[in-house]
Amino acid sequence: VNHVTCAHCDMVCTSVSSLKAPIRFQHCDERPFHCHLCDSSFKNTYDLHKHVETHSDSDAYSCDVEGCGFTSRTLRTLRQHYKRV
């Protein structure tokens, strides 16, 4: 088994190609994915998509517990609400 060590930290992977993503996300400041609604930019399309949801005026997610009126624009925020409550 090959062991390739990251030049920036102690991470060890089995191939050079498996190091590409960790290097990009942990050691690179490049943010090529830009929000078309504000000046924010992101390292990947998933983060951009989640950010764009925050610009929505509608509350797409709501708590289904009876009597709770909590709403949010993102599923992540709703999940955090469930954990708190």
A tleap script that builds the chain and sets N, CA, C and O, in Angstrom:
source leaprc.protein.ff14SB
mol = sequence {
  NVAL ASN HIE VAL THR CYS ALA HIE CYS ASP
  MET VAL CYS THR SER VAL SER SER LEU LYS
  ALA PRO ILE ARG PHE GLN HIE CYS ASP GLU
  ARG PRO PHE HIE CYS HIE LEU CYS ASP SER
  SER PHE LYS ASN THR TYR ASP LEU HIE LYS
  HIE VAL GLU THR HIE SER ASP SER ASP ALA
  TYR SER CYS ASP VAL GLU GLY CYS GLY PHE
  THR SER ARG THR LEU ARG THR LEU ARG GLN
  HIE TYR LYS ARG CVAL
}
set mol.1.N position { 0.845 -1.180 0.000 }
set mol.1.CA position { 0.000 0.000 0.000 }
set mol.1.C position { 0.891 1.244 0.000 }
set mol.1.O position { 1.829 1.358 0.789 }
set mol.2.N position { 0.575 2.159 -0.895 }
set mol.2.CA position { 1.316 3.418 -0.960 }
set mol.2.C position { 0.825 4.371 0.120 }
set mol.2.O position { -0.357 4.379 0.464 }
set mol.3.N position { 1.715 5.150 0.636 }
set mol.3.CA position { 1.364 6.182 1.607 }
set mol.3.C position { 1.911 7.499 1.110 }
set mol.3.O position { 3.121 7.664 0.961 }
set mol.4.N position { 1.011 8.441 0.853 }
set mol.4.CA position { 1.387 9.760 0.367 }
set mol.4.C position { 1.016 10.767 1.451 }
set mol.4.O position { -0.135 10.826 1.883 }
set mol.5.N position { 1.990 11.552 1.885 }
set mol.5.CA position { 1.776 12.529 2.949 }
set mol.5.C position { 1.565 13.911 2.350 }
set mol.5.O position { 2.258 14.314 1.415 }
set mol.6.N position { 0.603 14.623 2.901 }
set mol.6.CA position { 0.325 15.988 2.473 }
set mol.6.C position { 1.536 16.862 2.791 }
set mol.6.O position { 2.136 16.735 3.858 }
set mol.7.N position { 1.886 17.739 1.871 }
set mol.7.CA position { 3.028 18.628 2.050 }
set mol.7.C position { 2.726 19.751 3.043 }
set mol.7.O position { 3.640 20.438 3.500 }
set mol.8.N position { 1.434 19.941 3.379 }
set mol.8.CA position { 1.036 21.048 4.248 }
set mol.8.C position { 0.710 20.622 5.678 }
set mol.8.O position { 0.699 21.454 6.585 }
set mol.9.N position { 0.442 19.321 5.886 }
set mol.9.CA position { 0.078 18.841 7.217 }
set mol.9.C position { 0.456 17.362 7.341 }
set mol.9.O position { 1.164 16.832 6.484 }
set mol.10.N position { 0.001 16.707 8.379 }
set mol.10.CA position { 0.376 15.318 8.632 }
set mol.10.C position { -0.569 14.298 7.999 }
set mol.10.O position { -0.423 13.101 8.246 }
set mol.11.N position { -1.524 14.735 7.196 }
set mol.11.CA position { -2.488 13.813 6.598 }
set mol.11.C position { -1.791 12.831 5.659 }
set mol.11.O position { -0.922 13.212 4.875 }
set mol.12.N position { -2.185 11.571 5.751 }
set mol.12.CA position { -1.614 10.529 4.894 }
set mol.12.C position { -2.746 9.873 4.126 }
set mol.12.O position { -3.769 9.505 4.704 }
set mol.13.N position { -2.559 9.727 2.816 }
set mol.13.CA position { -3.536 9.071 1.949 }
set mol.13.C position { -2.850 7.969 1.160 }
set mol.13.O position { -1.626 7.834 1.181 }
set mol.14.N position { -3.658 7.189 0.468 }
set mol.14.CA position { -3.103 6.074 -0.299 }
set mol.14.C position { -2.680 6.472 -1.700 }
set mol.14.O position { -1.999 5.702 -2.376 }
set mol.15.N position { -3.071 7.671 -2.158 }
set mol.15.CA position { -2.674 8.113 -3.493 }
set mol.15.C position { -2.645 9.643 -3.551 }
set mol.15.O position { -3.223 10.325 -2.705 }
set mol.16.N position { -1.972 10.151 -4.553 }
set mol.16.CA position { -1.905 11.596 -4.752 }
set mol.16.C position { -3.293 12.142 -5.073 }
set mol.16.O position { -3.664 13.214 -4.595 }
set mol.17.N position { -4.053 11.418 -5.871 }
set mol.17.CA position { -5.385 11.901 -6.252 }
set mol.17.C position { -6.323 11.998 -5.056 }
set mol.17.O position { -7.197 12.865 -5.035 }
set mol.18.N position { -6.163 11.135 -4.064 }
set mol.18.CA position { -7.027 11.207 -2.891 }
set mol.18.C position { -6.658 12.378 -1.977 }
set mol.18.O position { -7.412 12.704 -1.060 }
set mol.19.N position { -5.527 13.002 -2.215 }
set mol.19.CA position { -5.126 14.191 -1.448 }
set mol.19.C position { -5.664 15.482 -2.050 }
set mol.19.O position { -5.674 16.515 -1.379 }
set mol.20.N position { -6.110 15.443 -3.298 }
set mol.20.CA position { -6.522 16.670 -3.983 }
set mol.20.C position { -7.632 17.418 -3.259 }
set mol.20.O position { -7.517 18.624 -3.040 }
set mol.21.N position { -8.699 16.732 -2.887 }
set mol.21.CA position { -9.824 17.402 -2.224 }
set mol.21.C position { -9.419 17.971 -0.863 }
set mol.21.O position { -9.704 19.137 -0.593 }
set mol.22.N position { -8.765 17.193 0.001 }
set mol.22.CA position { -8.365 17.774 1.287 }
set mol.22.C position { -7.450 18.989 1.144 }
set mol.22.O position { -7.574 19.954 1.898 }
set mol.23.N position { -6.546 18.943 0.192 }
set mol.23.CA position { -5.653 20.091 -0.017 }
set mol.23.C position { -6.468 21.301 -0.440 }
set mol.23.O position { -6.250 22.403 0.064 }
set mol.24.N position { -7.406 21.108 -1.363 }
set mol.24.CA position { -8.218 22.224 -1.850 }
set mol.24.C position { -9.065 22.833 -0.735 }
set mol.24.O position { -9.165 24.056 -0.636 }
set mol.25.N position { -9.672 22.004 0.097 }
set mol.25.CA position { -10.576 22.523 1.125 }
set mol.25.C position { -9.874 23.011 2.378 }
set mol.25.O position { -10.372 23.922 3.039 }
set mol.26.N position { -8.742 22.437 2.720 }
set mol.26.CA position { -8.079 22.811 3.966 }
set mol.26.C position { -6.921 23.784 3.785 }
set mol.26.O position { -6.628 24.564 4.691 }
set mol.27.N position { -6.265 23.752 2.646 }
set mol.27.CA position { -5.038 24.534 2.490 }
set mol.27.C position { -5.095 25.598 1.402 }
set mol.27.O position { -4.146 26.366 1.245 }
set mol.28.N position { -6.168 25.658 0.665 }
set mol.28.CA position { -6.272 26.599 -0.454 }
set mol.28.C position { -7.340 27.649 -0.138 }
set mol.28.O position { -8.410 27.316 0.374 }
set mol.29.N position { -7.054 28.889 -0.438 }
set mol.29.CA position { -8.013 29.969 -0.190 }
set mol.29.C position { -8.849 30.307 -1.418 }
set mol.29.O position { -9.665 31.228 -1.366 }
set mol.30.N position { -8.667 29.592 -2.507 }
set mol.30.CA position { -9.407 29.860 -3.734 }
set mol.30.C position { -10.891 29.561 -3.528 }
set mol.30.O position { -11.256 28.501 -3.018 }
set mol.31.N position { -11.740 30.505 -3.930 }
set mol.31.CA position { -13.191 30.358 -3.828 }
set mol.31.C position { -13.802 30.709 -5.183 }
set mol.31.O position { -14.240 31.839 -5.397 }
set mol.32.N position { -13.830 29.734 -6.099 }
set mol.32.CA position { -14.246 30.029 -7.467 }
set mol.32.C position { -15.758 30.105 -7.698 }
set mol.32.O position { -16.184 30.466 -8.795 }
set mol.33.N position { -16.576 29.778 -6.701 }
set mol.33.CA position { -18.024 29.764 -6.890 }
set mol.33.C position { -18.639 30.989 -6.218 }
set mol.33.O position { -18.659 31.093 -4.992 }
set mol.34.N position { -19.142 31.917 -7.040 }
set mol.34.CA position { -19.609 33.217 -6.564 }
set mol.34.C position { -21.135 33.298 -6.543 }
set mol.34.O position { -21.813 32.823 -7.454 }
set mol.35.N position { -21.648 33.903 -5.494 }
set mol.35.CA position { -23.079 34.147 -5.381 }
set mol.35.C position { -23.462 35.262 -6.348 }
set mol.35.O position { -22.785 36.288 -6.416 }
set mol.36.N position { -24.552 35.061 -7.099 }
set mol.36.CA position { -24.998 36.083 -8.043 }
set mol.36.C position { -25.855 37.154 -7.362 }
set mol.36.O position { -26.273 38.119 -8.002 }
set mol.37.N position { -26.115 36.979 -6.051 }
set mol.37.CA position { -26.949 37.929 -5.331 }
set mol.37.C position { -26.166 38.819 -4.352 }
set mol.37.O position { -26.679 39.837 -3.887 }
set mol.38.N position { -24.935 38.433 -4.049 }
set mol.38.CA position { -24.109 39.230 -3.134 }
set mol.38.C position { -22.632 38.967 -3.444 }
set mol.38.O position { -22.316 38.326 -4.446 }
set mol.39.N position { -21.748 39.446 -2.610 }
set mol.39.CA position { -20.311 39.327 -2.861 }
set mol.39.C position { -19.681 38.060 -2.282 }
set mol.39.O position { -18.460 37.910 -2.331 }
set mol.40.N position { -20.477 37.157 -1.740 }
set mol.40.CA position { -19.933 35.934 -1.136 }
set mol.40.C position { -19.418 34.969 -2.202 }
set mol.40.O position { -19.926 34.931 -3.322 }
set mol.41.N position { -18.402 34.193 -1.831 }
set mol.41.CA position { -17.877 33.169 -2.730 }
set mol.41.C position { -17.527 31.932 -1.910 }
set mol.41.O position { -17.332 32.008 -0.696 }
set mol.42.N position { -17.449 30.776 -2.604 }
set mol.42.CA position { -17.336 29.498 -1.913 }
set mol.42.C position { -16.374 28.565 -2.629 }
set mol.42.O position { -16.059 28.752 -3.804 }
set mol.43.N position { -15.912 27.552 -1.893 }
set mol.43.CA position { -14.962 26.590 -2.432 }
set mol.43.C position { -15.635 25.500 -3.257 }
set mol.43.O position { -14.979 24.838 -4.061 }
set mol.44.N position { -16.950 25.306 -3.064 }
set mol.44.CA position { -17.648 24.262 -3.827 }
set mol.44.C position { -19.092 24.677 -4.097 }
set mol.44.O position { -19.606 25.618 -3.492 }
set mol.45.N position { -19.729 23.963 -5.009 }
set mol.45.CA position { -21.088 24.307 -5.416 }
set mol.45.C position { -22.116 24.004 -4.329 }
set mol.45.O position { -23.142 24.679 -4.240 }
set mol.46.N position { -21.848 23.001 -3.510 }
set mol.46.CA position { -22.791 22.676 -2.434 }
set mol.46.C position { -22.912 23.850 -1.462 }
set mol.46.O position { -24.019 24.259 -1.110 }
set mol.47.N position { -21.771 24.388 -1.031 }
set mol.47.CA position { -21.797 25.530 -0.110 }
set mol.47.C position { -22.462 26.745 -0.748 }
set mol.47.O position { -23.196 27.474 -0.081 }
set mol.48.N position { -22.209 26.965 -2.035 }
set mol.48.CA position { -22.857 28.071 -2.746 }
set mol.48.C position { -24.369 27.874 -2.756 }
set mol.48.O position { -25.117 28.810 -2.471 }
set mol.49.N position { -24.821 26.677 -3.079 }
set mol.49.CA position { -26.253 26.388 -3.138 }
set mol.49.C position { -26.912 26.632 -1.779 }
set mol.49.O position { -27.984 27.233 -1.710 }
set mol.50.N position { -26.283 26.171 -0.707 }
set mol.50.CA position { -26.831 26.378 0.628 }
set mol.50.C position { -26.882 27.863 0.971 }
set mol.50.O position { -27.820 28.323 1.622 }
set mol.51.N position { -25.878 28.604 0.535 }
set mol.51.CA position { -25.863 30.043 0.779 }
set mol.51.C position { -26.994 30.737 0.025 }
set mol.51.O position { -27.682 31.585 0.593 }
set mol.52.N position { -27.192 30.391 -1.236 }
set mol.52.CA position { -28.228 31.034 -2.052 }
set mol.52.C position { -29.604 30.853 -1.414 }
set mol.52.O position { -30.460 31.729 -1.529 }
set mol.53.N position { -29.819 29.727 -0.745 }
set mol.53.CA position { -31.094 29.503 -0.050 }
set mol.53.C position { -31.367 30.583 0.986 }
set mol.53.O position { -32.526 30.900 1.253 }
set mol.54.N position { -30.319 31.155 1.574 }
set mol.54.CA position { -30.510 32.161 2.614 }
set mol.54.C position { -31.037 33.480 2.053 }
set mol.54.O position { -31.519 34.319 2.813 }
set mol.55.N position { -30.954 33.675 0.744 }
set mol.55.CA position { -31.466 34.892 0.121 }
set mol.55.C position { -32.967 34.805 -0.144 }
set mol.55.O position { -33.586 35.815 -0.477 }
set mol.56.N position { -33.556 33.644 -0.005 }
set mol.56.CA position { -34.972 33.445 -0.286 }
set mol.56.C position { -35.826 34.181 0.734 }
set mol.56.O position { -35.516 34.179 1.925 }
set mol.57.N position { -36.903 34.810 0.269 }
set mol.57.CA position { -37.822 35.503 1.169 }
set mol.57.C position { -38.786 34.534 1.847 }
set mol.57.O position { -39.353 34.843 2.895 }
set mol.58.N position { -38.966 33.377 1.249 }
set mol.58.CA position { -39.917 32.423 1.822 }
set mol.58.C position { -39.223 31.528 2.845 }
set mol.58.O position { -38.024 31.265 2.751 }
set mol.59.N position { -39.989 31.075 3.806 }
set mol.59.CA position { -39.485 30.127 4.792 }
set mol.59.C position { -39.887 28.732 4.332 }
set mol.59.O position { -41.030 28.312 4.508 }
set mol.60.N position { -38.934 28.023 3.742 }
set mol.60.CA position { -39.222 26.742 3.113 }
set mol.60.C position { -39.387 25.611 4.119 }
set mol.60.O position { -39.978 24.582 3.792 }
set mol.61.N position { -38.874 25.782 5.339 }
set mol.61.CA position { -38.897 24.711 6.333 }
set mol.61.C position { -39.591 25.204 7.599 }
set mol.61.O position { -39.335 26.315 8.065 }
set mol.62.N position { -40.467 24.375 8.149 }
set mol.62.CA position { -41.140 24.756 9.386 }
set mol.62.C position { -41.190 23.570 10.336 }
set mol.62.O position { -41.241 22.413 9.918 }
set mol.63.N position { -41.176 23.884 11.611 }
set mol.63.CA position { -41.213 22.870 12.664 }
set mol.63.C position { -42.597 22.223 12.667 }
set mol.63.O position { -43.614 22.912 12.604 }
set mol.64.N position { -42.622 20.891 12.741 }
set mol.64.CA position { -43.906 20.192 12.714 }
set mol.64.C position { -44.427 19.848 14.114 }
set mol.64.O position { -45.412 19.121 14.247 }
set mol.65.N position { -43.774 20.366 15.154 }
set mol.65.CA position { -44.246 20.163 16.515 }
set mol.65.C position { -45.435 21.095 16.748 }
set mol.65.O position { -45.359 22.296 16.486 }
set mol.66.N position { -46.531 20.525 17.244 }
set mol.66.CA position { -47.744 21.297 17.452 }
set mol.66.C position { -47.490 22.475 18.398 }
set mol.66.O position { -46.917 22.309 19.475 }
set mol.67.N position { -47.919 23.650 17.980 }
set mol.67.CA position { -47.763 24.842 18.790 }
set mol.67.C position { -46.463 25.595 18.565 }
set mol.67.O position { -46.295 26.704 19.073 }
set mol.68.N position { -45.545 25.011 17.815 }
set mol.68.CA position { -44.276 25.684 17.542 }
set mol.68.C position { -44.367 26.383 16.187 }
set mol.68.O position { -44.689 25.754 15.180 }
set mol.69.N position { -44.094 27.636 16.167 }
set mol.69.CA position { -44.186 28.390 14.917 }
set mol.69.C position { -42.843 28.631 14.248 }
set mol.69.O position { -42.731 29.502 13.386 }
set mol.70.N position { -41.818 27.868 14.635 }
set mol.70.CA position { -40.483 28.095 14.087 }
set mol.70.C position { -40.446 27.792 12.593 }
set mol.70.O position { -40.941 26.758 12.144 }
set mol.71.N position { -39.852 28.710 11.828 }
set mol.71.CA position { -39.617 28.500 10.399 }
set mol.71.C position { -38.193 28.909 10.067 }
set mol.71.O position { -37.587 29.715 10.773 }
set mol.72.N position { -37.665 28.351 8.990 }
set mol.72.CA position { -36.312 28.720 8.554 }
set mol.72.C position { -36.210 28.601 7.046 }
set mol.72.O position { -37.048 27.988 6.385 }
set mol.73.N position { -35.173 29.197 6.536 }
set mol.73.CA position { -34.929 29.142 5.094 }
set mol.73.C position { -34.105 27.935 4.694 }
set mol.73.O position { -34.090 27.558 3.522 }
set mol.74.N position { -33.416 27.319 5.653 }
set mol.74.CA position { -32.558 26.178 5.323 }
set mol.74.C position { -32.885 24.977 6.205 }
set mol.74.O position { -33.314 25.126 7.349 }
set mol.75.N position { -32.676 23.795 5.656 }
set mol.75.CA position { -32.903 22.555 6.391 }
set mol.75.C position { -31.933 22.442 7.563 }
set mol.75.O position { -32.296 21.922 8.617 }
set mol.76.N position { -30.732 22.913 7.392 }
set mol.76.CA position { -29.736 22.850 8.455 }
set mol.76.C position { -30.207 23.607 9.705 }
set mol.76.O position { -30.065 23.118 10.826 }
set mol.77.N position { -30.760 24.791 9.499 }
set mol.77.CA position { -31.249 25.581 10.618 }
set mol.77.C position { -32.415 24.888 11.305 }
set mol.77.O position { -32.512 24.911 12.532 }
set mol.78.N position { -33.302 24.271 10.528 }
set mol.78.CA position { -34.412 23.525 11.117 }
set mol.78.C position { -33.893 22.359 11.941 }
set mol.78.O position { -34.406 22.109 13.032 }
set mol.79.N position { -32.901 21.644 11.457 }
set mol.79.CA position { -32.315 20.536 12.217 }
set mol.79.C position { -31.677 21.016 13.518 }
set mol.79.O position { -31.777 20.346 14.546 }
set mol.80.N position { -31.023 22.173 13.474 }
set mol.80.CA position { -30.440 22.748 14.684 }
set mol.80.C position { -31.534 23.095 15.682 }
set mol.80.O position { -31.364 22.906 16.886 }
set mol.81.N position { -32.650 23.598 15.187 }
set mol.81.CA position { -33.803 23.913 16.036 }
set mol.81.C position { -34.292 22.648 16.729 }
set mol.81.O position { -34.533 22.663 17.936 }
set mol.82.N position { -34.442 21.564 15.995 }
set mol.82.CA position { -34.904 20.307 16.589 }
set mol.82.C position { -33.961 19.832 17.697 }
set mol.82.O position { -34.413 19.336 18.729 }
set mol.83.N position { -32.664 19.983 17.486 }
set mol.83.CA position { -31.706 19.562 18.500 }
set mol.83.C position { -31.806 20.411 19.763 }
set mol.83.O position { -31.669 19.901 20.875 }
set mol.84.N position { -32.047 21.714 19.584 }
set mol.84.CA position { -32.166 22.613 20.736 }
set mol.84.C position { -33.456 22.353 21.511 }
set mol.84.O position { -33.470 22.373 22.742 }
set mol.85.N position { -34.531 22.111 20.776 }
set mol.85.CA position { -35.837 21.934 21.389 }
set mol.85.C position { -35.985 20.483 21.790 }
set mol.85.O position { -37.019 20.095 22.333 }
savepdb mol mol.pdb
quit
